[in-house]
Amino acid sequence: MNSDLQKLQPYPFEKLRQLKQGCEPPAALDHIALSIGEPRHPTPAFITEAVLSHLHGLSAYPLTKGAPELREAICDWLTRRFRLPEGSLDAEHHVLPVNGTREALFAFAQTVVDRNQTNPLVLMPNPFYQIYEGAALLAGARPVFLDCMEETNLMPDFDAVDEQTWKDCQLLYLCSPHNPTGAVIPEKTLARLIELAHKHDFIIAADECYSEIYFDEAHPPTGLLQAAGNTGNDSYSRCVVFHSLSKRSNAPGLRSGFVAGDKEVLEQFLRYRTYHGCAMPPHHQAASILAWQDEKHVEENRRAYQEKFAVVLDILDDKLRVRKPQAGFYLWAQTPVSDTEFARALYDQQNVTVLPGSYLSRSALGRNPGSNHIRMALVAPMDECIDAANRITQLIDSF
Ligand SMILES: Cc1ncc(COP(=O)(O)O)c(C=O)c1O
């Protein structure tokens, strides 16, 4: 067996299942799960209908590279959304469809990391989406965790990274808007990271799958390609972004996303993917084209999140140290007792599940940046979110 498999950590939900063992939540209260970041707003009907009406395509093998129409639709969306220089993205070379960002974030490290170099490092935020860590380990690299602390606005302190670490870095994962904190990396920081990538010869993989869930219609989160384009790097060299329809369009079951950016990197990624065998099914491609072409359903989606955050924060404000995220659909709250104790008590007494922050992060510097925090995904319908928030306040009152 591949001995690197032993290095993989149990997934946060596995740890959560164990934490809840032996609890006996009150049967009179329905269970509410705020733990999983799975959208529960309905998938737009036009997406479902497009899947169904394209099932005749099953008799053909789809291209790993995806249909040209899908790649065009993606380039148009990226150019519109991130105000990229017109014509700077070419559908032939700068984009690849992927079956959700999860598989792509994982496979990407297998493509770009050279395990034969001395001390290969993959840098990532901490807390983080656990795929980055597993991808680094199975690519033969060492993950380096960059703590996201309150003092640095819940973002990594990139200035604190030493020169040798940058030199050994082969891949930097960014997550903006960040799961779980909702922090958005400012354009200035992105531009500085691109400079560092050039100086030290590494690649930036920017996970932007929450970029469409934000609160201020006039100020959508900046993306890595946008920052690159604005500094004149309109070949997007060393920059690759990861986007998804899972959160934007409430379609996690469609497994549809894309990667875009540096064409030389994508050429190698396509090579890897051809062997990996991960072409997107044709009916999913057809539905994805329509989804990337439509913004109306995304605006409605955002409105639903905006309403939920306003109401829930109003209930929780006095009781928990929590602030509105810059974007995304998670609340990242500080707990009055340890995060695991809080999560267990909340389940045991109120039948509400949240994710302890320490399960999403590692103690790299003798501290776990997720400890004493919980992550709550406001994905359930409004009435369930309100109910959950009220039960959380009841638990806090009981302490
Ligand atoms: C930060 C982050 N990246 C990527 C993903 C994967 O999303 P998908 O594979 O559905 O695009 C998730 C899913 O929850 C996530 O939270």
PDBQT file of the ligand as one rigid body, heavy atoms in Angstrom, charges set to zero:
ROOT
HETATM    1  C1  LIG A 401     -13.137  25.629   0.653  1.00  0.00    +0.000 C 
HETATM    2  C2  LIG A 401     -13.786  24.604  -0.209  1.00  0.00    +0.000 A 
HETATM    3  N1  LIG A 401     -13.207  24.302  -1.374  1.00  0.00    +0.000 NA
HETATM    4  C3  LIG A 401     -13.731  23.389  -2.200  1.00  0.00    +0.000 A 
HETATM    5  C4  LIG A 401     -14.893  22.721  -1.863  1.00  0.00    +0.000 A 
HETATM    6  C5  LIG A 401     -15.408  21.665  -2.798  1.00  0.00    +0.000 C 
HETATM    7  O1  LIG A 401     -16.540  22.044  -3.469  1.00  0.00    +0.000 OA
HETATM    8  P1  LIG A 401     -17.007  21.349  -4.813  1.00  0.00    +0.000 P 
HETATM    9  O2  LIG A 401     -16.147  20.133  -5.025  1.00  0.00    +0.000 OA
HETATM   10  O3  LIG A 401     -18.421  20.999  -4.608  1.00  0.00    +0.000 OA
HETATM   11  O4  LIG A 401     -16.775  22.367  -5.904  1.00  0.00    +0.000 OA
HETATM   12  C6  LIG A 401     -15.540  23.005  -0.668  1.00  0.00    +0.000 A 
HETATM   13  C7  LIG A 401     -16.775  22.277  -0.295  1.00  0.00    +0.000 C 
HETATM   14  O5  LIG A 401     -17.364  22.426   0.715  1.00  0.00    +0.000 OA
HETATM   15  C8  LIG A 401     -14.973  23.979   0.186  1.00  0.00    +0.000 A 
HETATM   16  O6  LIG A 401     -15.539  24.302   1.349  1.00  0.00    +0.000 OA
ENDROOT
TORSDOF 0
